[in-house]
Amino acid sequence: MQLFKKSKLKDKLAAKNSGFRHVLVEAPDFDNAKFMVFEPPLKDWMAYVSVVKLCSEDNETTEDIKAKKLIEAEAKLFIRCVRDENGDPIFGESELSELINVFGNNHSRILEKGLELLTLKQNPLEVAEKK
């Protein structure tokens, strides 16, 4: 009996997409499409925070270039965090340029659902600074 419980637990822990919290989202702005939004993997989150930090501290780069860098960073995170109802990626890395061209506030709001799952207790810029 104990072996059965352990095996079942192992199956749950090793199941597809079990390593990250996620929510099912319905997006009215996209014909009520349903998809899953995952919390970002640490590596991707740190890359995003790094871009945000660099842009916030950079006084020499134009606001237009900073905005482009921030949109690209968000779009990369969007690709990693937004998936179909089965948990499969909707966009691939090769589609980044295409996504950047249409990326807007609706996409940012969707991504925010995944960032909310992080439940960070500290300011992410301060955490990144310490690392």
Phi, psi and chi 1 to 4 in degrees:
 res  aa     phi    psi   chi1   chi2   chi3   chi4
   1 MET       -  -43.8 -174.0   68.8  162.2      -
   2 GLN   -61.0  -40.7 -172.4   71.0  -25.7      -
   3 LEU   -62.6  -38.7 -179.7   60.8      -      -
   4 PHE   -62.8  -45.7  176.6   73.7      -      -
   5 LYS   -63.2  -42.5  -74.3 -177.4 -177.9  179.4
   6 LYS   -64.6  -42.3 -175.7  176.8  179.6  179.9
   7 SER   -63.0  -42.5  175.0      -      -      -
   8 LYS   -65.4  -41.1 -155.5  166.8 -175.9  111.8
   9 LEU   -64.6  -43.4  176.5   60.0      -      -
  10 LYS   -61.1  -41.4 -174.5  176.0 -179.7  179.0
  11 ASP   -60.9  -42.0  -70.1  -15.6      -      -
  12 LYS   -65.7  -43.6  -74.1 -178.3 -178.4 -174.9
  13 LEU   -70.0  -25.3  -68.0  171.2      -      -
  14 ALA   -99.9    4.5      -      -      -      -
  15 ALA   -67.9  154.2      -      -      -      -
  16 LYS   -52.2  132.2  174.9 -178.6  170.3 -176.1
  17 ASN    64.7   17.4  -61.4  -40.9      -      -
  18 SER   -78.8  -13.2   66.6      -      -      -
  19 GLY   -81.5   -8.0      -      -      -      -
  20 PHE  -137.3  140.1  -61.6   93.6      -      -
  21 ARG   -68.0  151.9  -72.9 -178.4  -81.2 -178.0
  22 HIS  -156.0  160.8   53.1  -81.8      -      -
  23 VAL  -131.7  150.1  -67.7      -      -      -
  24 LEU   -89.5  127.1 -175.0   62.4      -      -
  25 VAL  -119.7  139.4  173.2      -      -      -
  26 GLU  -110.9  125.5 -174.3  172.3  -23.9      -
  27 ALA  -109.2  104.5      -      -      -      -
  28 PRO   -59.4  -32.2  -13.1   19.7      -      -
  29 ASP   -71.3  -10.6  -63.3  -42.3      -      -
  30 PHE  -124.0   50.6  -64.1   99.1      -      -
  31 ASP    54.3   37.9  -64.1  -33.5      -      -
  32 ASN    59.3   29.5  -65.9  -43.4      -      -
  33 ALA   -60.2  145.6      -      -      -      -
  34 LYS  -111.6  136.5  -68.0 -179.5 -176.4  174.8
  35 PHE  -156.5  170.6   43.7   84.4      -      -
  36 MET  -102.4  140.9  -61.3  172.1   82.8      -
  37 VAL  -119.9  123.1 -178.2      -      -      -
  38 PHE  -101.5  154.6  -75.1   73.0      -      -
  39 GLU   -68.2  146.8   64.6 -176.4  -25.6      -
  40 PRO   -72.5  145.5   18.0  -22.7      -      -
  41 PRO   -62.9  149.9  -20.9   31.5      -      -
  42 LEU   -54.0  -45.4  180.0   60.2      -      -
  43 LYS   -59.3  -44.4  178.7 -178.6  171.1 -172.5
  44 ASP   -69.7  -38.7  -61.6  -46.3      -      -
  45 TRP   -62.8  -43.7  170.4 -116.0      -      -
  46 MET   -66.2  -37.3  -70.8  179.6   71.5      -
  47 ALA   -63.6  -41.5      -      -      -      -
  48 TYR   -63.9  -48.1  171.0   75.4      -      -
  49 VAL   -60.6  -37.7  169.1      -      -      -
  50 SER   -61.1  -43.5  175.9      -      -      -
  51 VAL   -65.4  -43.8  171.2      -      -      -
  52 VAL   -59.7  -44.5  170.9      -      -      -
  53 LYS   -64.1  -47.7 -178.2  179.0  177.7 -168.3
  54 LEU   -59.8  -42.8  -71.6  172.5      -      -
  55 CYS   -67.0  -37.4  -73.3      -      -      -
  56 SER   -71.8  -26.1   69.4      -      -      -
  57 GLU   -95.4  -13.6  -66.6  174.6  -10.3      -
  58 ASP   -84.9  113.6 -175.8   -6.9      -      -
  59 ASN   -98.1   -3.4  -63.9  -38.1      -      -
  60 GLU   -99.8  -28.7  -64.6  177.1   18.0      -
  61 THR   -78.3  143.0  -56.8      -      -      -
  62 THR   -67.6  156.1   65.9      -      -      -
  63 GLU   -62.7  -33.2  -66.3  -59.0  -46.2      -
  64 ASP   -63.0  -45.3 -172.4   49.7      -      -
  65 ILE   -68.0  -40.0  -68.2  173.3      -      -
  66 LYS   -59.9  -43.9  -73.6 -178.5 -171.4  179.2
  67 ALA   -61.5  -41.7      -      -      -      -
  68 LYS   -63.1  -40.5  -73.0  178.3 -177.6  177.5
  69 LYS   -64.9  -41.6  -72.4 -179.5  179.8 -177.9
  70 LEU   -68.1  -39.6  -70.2  168.4      -      -
  71 ILE   -63.6  -42.5  -70.8  169.0      -      -
  72 GLU   -62.3  -42.9 -179.7  178.1  -11.7      -
  73 ALA   -63.4  -41.7      -      -      -      -
  74 GLU   -66.4  -41.5  -89.0 -164.3   48.4      -
  75 ALA   -62.9  -39.6      -      -      -      -
  76 LYS   -61.3  -43.3  -74.9 -180.0  179.3  178.7
  77 LEU   -66.2  -38.8 -146.9   49.4      -      -
  78 PHE   -58.7  -44.9 -171.0   90.4      -      -
  79 ILE   -58.6  -39.6  -73.4  171.5      -      -
  80 ARG   -77.9  -25.9  -61.3  -74.4  -70.2  155.7
  81 CYS  -104.2  -23.4  -64.1      -      -      -
  82 VAL  -101.5  125.0  179.2      -      -      -
  83 ARG  -135.9  166.2  -59.4  179.3  178.5 -161.3
  84 ASP   -73.3  179.6   67.0   17.8      -      -
  85 GLU   -62.6  -20.0  -72.9 -175.2   84.8      -
  86 ASN   -89.6   -3.3  -63.8  -41.5      -      -
  87 GLY    87.2   12.3      -      -      -      -
  88 ASP   -92.9  145.2  -63.8  -40.9      -      -
  89 PRO   -57.8  141.5  -22.1   31.5      -      -
  90 ILE   -89.5  -43.3  -63.4  171.6      -      -
  91 PHE  -111.6  149.1  -66.8   95.9      -      -
  92 GLY  -104.5  163.9      -      -      -      -
  93 GLU   -57.0  -32.0  -59.0  -65.9  -30.7      -
  94 SER   -68.8  -12.3   64.4      -      -      -
  95 GLU   -99.4   11.1  -62.2  169.7  -67.1      -
  96 LEU   -57.6  -48.9  177.4   61.3      -      -
  97 SER   -59.3  -42.5  -64.0      -      -      -
  98 GLU   -61.6  -43.9  179.4 -176.0  -20.0      -
  99 LEU   -67.0  -41.9 -177.0   58.2      -      -
 100 ILE   -57.6  -39.1  -72.4  170.6      -      -
 101 ASN   -63.9  -24.8  -71.4  -28.0      -      -
 102 VAL  -115.0    0.7  -62.7      -      -      -
 103 PHE   -65.1  129.4 -158.5   85.0      -      -
 104 GLY  -145.5 -167.8      -      -      -      -
 105 ASN   -61.5  -34.0  -67.7  -22.0      -      -
 106 ASN   -61.5  -40.7  -75.0  -24.5      -      -
 107 HIS   -65.9  -41.4  -61.0   93.2      -      -
 108 SER   -62.0  -40.3  -67.5      -      -      -
 109 ARG   -64.7  -37.6  -78.9 -171.6  -77.4  -82.7
 110 ILE   -65.2  -47.6  -68.6  166.5      -      -
 111 LEU   -59.6  -36.3  178.5   59.0      -      -
 112 GLU   -57.7  -32.0 -166.1  171.2  -60.6      -
 113 LYS   -60.2  -38.0  -60.2  -71.8 -176.0 -164.9
 114 GLY   -72.2  -37.9      -      -      -      -
 115 LEU   -66.9  -32.9  -60.7  179.7      -      -
 116 GLU   -62.7  -26.5  -71.1  170.8   -0.5      -
 117 LEU   -71.6  -18.7  -64.6  171.8      -      -
 118 LEU   -65.9  -29.3  -73.6  172.2      -      -
 119 THR    44.1   54.1   60.7      -      -      -
 120 LEU   -68.9  136.2  -63.9  172.7      -      -
 121 LYS   -95.4   -8.4  -66.3 -177.2  171.4   67.0
 122 GLN  -128.2  162.6  -59.8  174.7   -8.2      -
 123 ASN   -64.9  123.0  179.4  -35.9      -      -
 124 PRO   -61.0  -31.6    8.4  -15.1      -      -
 125 LEU   -67.6  -38.2  -65.7  178.7      -      -
 126 GLU   -67.4  -39.3  -69.3  173.8    8.6      -
 127 VAL   -63.9  -45.8  170.6      -      -      -
 128 ALA   -63.9  -35.7      -      -      -      -
 129 GLU   -63.0  -35.7 -147.9  169.2   71.3      -
 130 LYS   -73.9  -20.8  -67.8  176.7 -176.1  176.4
 131 LYS   -84.7      -  -66.5 -164.2 -177.7 -111.5
